[in-house]
């Protein structure tokens, strides 16, 4: 998919100093979006905060020590 976005120049330059592949913007933004999804998913999971207490035990593949 192609989109046009406006990015803060200073922030973009900071990102470029941290990335190894400075020529592949598509790969860079894909990684940025994947990281954002992981962070937001973790936040939602943390927000549940044990609300599933009435769930039955889930079978685990290995024993918990």
N, C-alpha and C positions, 0 to 999 in steps of 0.2 A: 504494500500500500504506500502511496506517496502522500505526504502532507507537508504543509508549509507552517513553520512555527517561528516565533521570535524568541531568541535566546539572549540573555544578558551576556555581553561580550566578555566581561571580567570572569564570570562564572565559567564560560566556555573555555577561556584560556587556562583557567585552573584545572579543568578536566583534561585538557590536552597535555598539560605537564605531567599528569598522573598516568596517562595511557601509553602503552607501548606502540600501538598501531595508529599513528596519527593520520593515516590516509583513508581508513575505512570507517566513515561516519555511520554507515548503516549498521555495522557490527557493534559499534560503540553505543548507539541509541537502543539497539535491541537488548544489550546487556543492562543498560540503565532501566529500561522498562521492566525487564525480568526482576531486577533487584527491587524496584518499587513494588511489584506484585508480591514478592516474598515478604517485604516489610509490612505491607498493609494486611496480608493474610495472617502474619504473626500477631499483629495488633488486634485483629478481630478474634483470634483464638484466645489471646490473653484476656480480652474483654469478657469472654464467657466466664472466666474465673470460677470454674467448678460448678456451673449451673446444671450440669448433667448428672447430678448426684443420684437420680432415680434410675439411671441406666443399669442394665444388667452387666455383669462382668464380661469383658471381651476376651475371647480366647487368644492367648499369646503363643507365638511360635517357640519361644524359649522361656525358660524359667527365670524369674526375677530373683536376683541374689539378695 
